[in-house]
């Protein structure tokens, strides 16, 4: 028996989208195939669960139908109107359109929904968008990075290439719609007859039927399949930014465009460095003698190399020094940010007798 999506992510059925996202990120980080001890099968299961529960429409269908929700929504058995726009798109209201300030908002939409029993208008809807999260190291923000994302999603069937017919089967114009791919149906309401143009259920909008349907997609032309997508994360990307990959979401219904893939990038924190805009920030400790007399000190850069920075005599604790173009590339403009180094005075907690005597003499001199 397939495992419950909520159980896979370790969240309750009442979990918020933020809780679901947080649980997914934690588990994806743990089971990612590229990590030592990763589990590719578990990672794919977690990804599938997140893709369903992070989409409000899919989650509602899953809560209603369970893990058969995808087949239920495709059979036209419920789940509300398809798409995110006007729920009356495709209807012909005849004499009711635009007359006398007549509107279709609020309660009127609910009333029409009742007339149609919550049934799904089988218009050719654009494919669903997919949102995923990836993690990168802090150092990866300074260079272009490639990540592979493993998805299980609705795609054009690889067996029939979207036709819906079995290999070698013959085709003919659909007897239901005459090859148009659409049918018009009229529903009697208290407002009179209302006509609705719907995708033909027999040919699924293709206008053709086959002597034998594809066994993989059962004639739909779209099937659940796995795909690995290489995502290029540009240098200069910041924590929480989202990349958009057009057409890499789920396949749309016949004749419609696929959805998009949105990749939100999360950056792991660094022990020594912080980022502000395009600038890199770090700090170094210097001794009392270095602050008073000046010195040349070693500063670690984000690439792991060390550079020599001059600390002038009389440097104050908390003073900032700027290393030009030592920061991050900018996504909006040319050039790089700077590396800002904060100098702090390291005060020793213990002194030898000679050191103490020297400090006391400096104090007596007013230093």
N, C-alpha and C positions, 0 to 999 in steps of 0.2 A: 504494500500500500504506500502511495506517495506521501512524503512527509508534508505536514502543514507548513505553509509559507511563514506564518507568524512564529511557529516553533523553530524553524530554520534560523530566523534572525534573532530569536530569543526575546521577542517583544509580545505584549498583549494585543488583543484585537482592538483595543481602544487607544493604541499608541499613536502619538502625533507624528506628522511627517518628519519633524526634526529628530524624534526618538528613533524612527525607522532608519533615517539616514545615518545617525550616529552609530547604531548597531551594525549597519552594513559596512561602514568604513572600518570598524574595529575587526570584524570577521574577515573582510576582504584583505586587510593587512596581514592577518594571521595565516590565512590559507592561500595567499597568492602563489601560483606555481613557480614564480621566479625566486621565492624565498626558500631558505633551508627549512625543511620540514613542512613545506607547502603541500597542498592537496588540490590537484586540478579538478577532480570530480566535485569535491565539496565547494570549491570556489565557483564552479559553474552553477551549482544548485543555489548558492547564496545569491549569485547574480540574477538568476531567473526569478527568485523570490522578490528581490529588490525591484526589478523592472516592473513587476506586477503591482506591488504594494506602494510604490512611489508615484504611480499614475492614478489619479483619483477615479477615473472612469473604470480602469481595469480592477482597481481595488474594490469598488462597489460591486462589480460583476463577480469577482472572486468571493466576496463575502456572501453573495446570494447563491452562487452555483457551485462554489468550491473549485477544485482544480479542473473541472470540466467546463469552466466558465468560457473559455475561448471557443469551444465548439458550440456552446449554447448561444453566444453572441453572433456566431456566423450563421446559425440556422434561422435567424430572424425571430427568435423566441422571446426577446425582451431586452431589457437594459436601457430603455429610453431611446431618444432620437440620436442618431449618429452625428459625429462632428461636434464642434464647439461653437457653431454660429447660430443663426436663426433656426429654431426648431420647426418652423413652418416652411422652410425652404423646400421648393418642389410642389407646394400646394397651389391650386388655382381657386381663389376665393370668389371668382365671378363678380357679381354686383356688390359684394361686401368690401372690395378693396378701395380704400381712400375715401369712402363716402361718409359725409356728415360727421367727420371727426371720430369715426369708429376706430378703436385701437385694439391691439392684441398684446397687452402687457398684463402682468400680475395675474389676477384670477382668471382672465380669459384664456391664458395659456394653459392653466391648470384644467379648465373646463374641456379644452380640446384634447388634452392629454387623457382625460377620462373617457372621452368618446372613442379614442383609438386604443384604449386599454393599455396604455404605456408601450404600445408596439413600436418596433424600430422601423423608421423610414429607411429603406434600403437604397439610399442615394450613394453615388460613387464617392466615398469619403477618402480624403488624403490619409496616408498612413500615419500611425502614431509616432510622436517624437519619443526619443529615449534619452534619459538623463543618467549618467554614470559619474563616479568619483574616482580619481586617481591620486596617488601620493608620490611626491618626489622629494629628494633630499634638498636641503638648503643650498648646497653648492650647485645643484642643477639649474638654479635660476639664472646663472651667468652664461649658460651655454644651451644650445639647442639639444633637446632630449627626445628620444623615441620611446614610446610605451605601446605595448600590445594589449588590446582590450578584447576579451573573449565574450561574445554575446550569443544568446539563444533568442531568436526573434522570428517574426513572420517575414518570410522572404519569397520572392518569385520562385516557384517550385523548380528545383534543379532537374527533376525527372522529365517534366513535360514542357519546361521553359515558359510556364505561365498559360499555356493553352487550355489546360484542364483535360485534354484527351490523352488516352493511352497511346503509346508508340505504335504506329501503323494503323490506328483506327481511322475510320472515315468520318467526315463531318458533313453537316447539312444545316440549312437555316432553321432556327428554332421555330417550332410550330406554335408556341405560346405568344411570342412577340413578333413573329414574321421576320426576324433578323434585325429588328431595331434595338434590341437589348433593353428596352423599357416597355412598361405597360401602364395604362391609365386606369385607375380604379376610382369609383365614386362611392362615398359614404353619406348616408342620410343622417342629418343632424337636426336639431331644433331650429337651426338657422337656415335649413335647406340643404340641398345636396352640395357636397364639397368634393372636388376631384383632386386626386393625388397621383403624380407621376412617380412610379417606383421602378427600381431595377428588377428586371425579370428574374423570378426565382428559379425558373427551369434552367435557363442558360447562364445565370449569374452575371447578366449584363454583357455577355460576349456576343450574343446574336446567333451563335452556332451551338449545336449539340453534337456529341460524338457517339459513335456506336459503342465505344468502350471508354470509360473515364479513367483517368490516371489513378493508380492505386495509392500513390504517396500522398497526394493532396485531395483525393476523393472528388476530383473535378473542379475544385475551386481555383486552381492556378497559383495558390499561395500556401506555403507549408511552414511549419516550425522547423528551422534549421539553425545550425551553429555557424558563426562567422568570426574570424579574427581580424580586427581592424588595427592597423598601425597608425598611431596618432603622433604627429610631430608637435611637440611642445616648444614654442619659440623661446629664445633667450630673452630674459627680462620679464617673463610671466610672474605674476604675483600671487600670493596665497589667496584662494577664494575666487580667482578669475575663472571664467567659463569660455571654453572654445566651442565653436559651432561647426559641425561637419554636415554640410547640406546633402540630403538624400541618403544618409547613412542610418536613418531610423528604420521603422518597420515599413514593409511594402504596403502600398495603398491598394484599394480595390481596382477592378479593371478600368484602365484609362486614367487613373488618378496618380498623382505624384507620391513618392515615398516621403515619410517623415524625416526629421533631422536628428542627428546625434549631438547631444550637449555633454561636454566633458568638463567637469568642474575640478580644478587642480588644487590640491591641498599640499602645503609645504611643511615638512617636519622641522621642528625648532632646532636651533644650533646652540651649543653650550657657550660659545664665546661671541657669536655675531648676532646682530639684529639688523633689520631693514626698515628704512623710512623713505618712502618714495623710491627713488633710484639710488639713494645713498646707502652705503654700508657703514655700520657703526660697530666699534670695538673699543676696548680700553686696555691700558697697560699701567703697570705700577713702576714707579721710579723711586730711588732712594733719596734721602735728604741731601746727600752730597751732589747727586746728579741734578736735583732741582736747583740747588744753590749755584753750582759751578758750571752746569751745562754738560751735555754728553751726547754721544751718538748711540741710539738704542735700536734693537731689532724688533720689528713689527711683523706679525704673521698676517698674510693676506688670505683671501678666500680660496685661492687656488692652491694653498698649502706652502707656497714659497714665502720667504722672509725678505723684507727690504729694510734698509738702514734709514732711520729717521733722525734728524737733528733736533735735540732738545736744547734750546738756548738757556744760558744762565739766567736765574731768577724766574724760572717757570713755576707757575702757581698750580696747586692741586685743583683739578677740575677743568684745567685749560684744554681747549680743543685744537687739534691740528688736522689739517686737510691734506690728504693725498689725492691729487687730481686724477680723475678717471679711474679710480680704484674700486668703483661701485658696480652697479648693474646696468646693462644696456636698457635703453628706453624703448618701449613699444610704440610710443606716440611720436617721438622725434629722434634725430640722429644723436650719436654720442652716448656717453656713459655718465652715471652719477659718480660721486666722489666717495672716498673712504675717510670717514671721520673718526679720528682717534682721540679718545678722552684720556688725559694723563692724570693719574691719582698718586698721591704721595704715600709710600709704604712706610708706616711708622713702626719701628721694631718694638715688640712687646717686652723683650729682655735685653739688657745691656751688660757688657762686661764692666769691670771696675774702671778700666782705662777709658772705655767709651763714655761711661757716665761722667767721668772727670772732664772729658773734652766738652761734652754737652753742657755741663755746669759752667765751664769757663766761657762758652759761647753765650750762655744766658747772662752771665755777669757782664759780658761785653754789650748786652742789649740785643743780641741776635736770637 
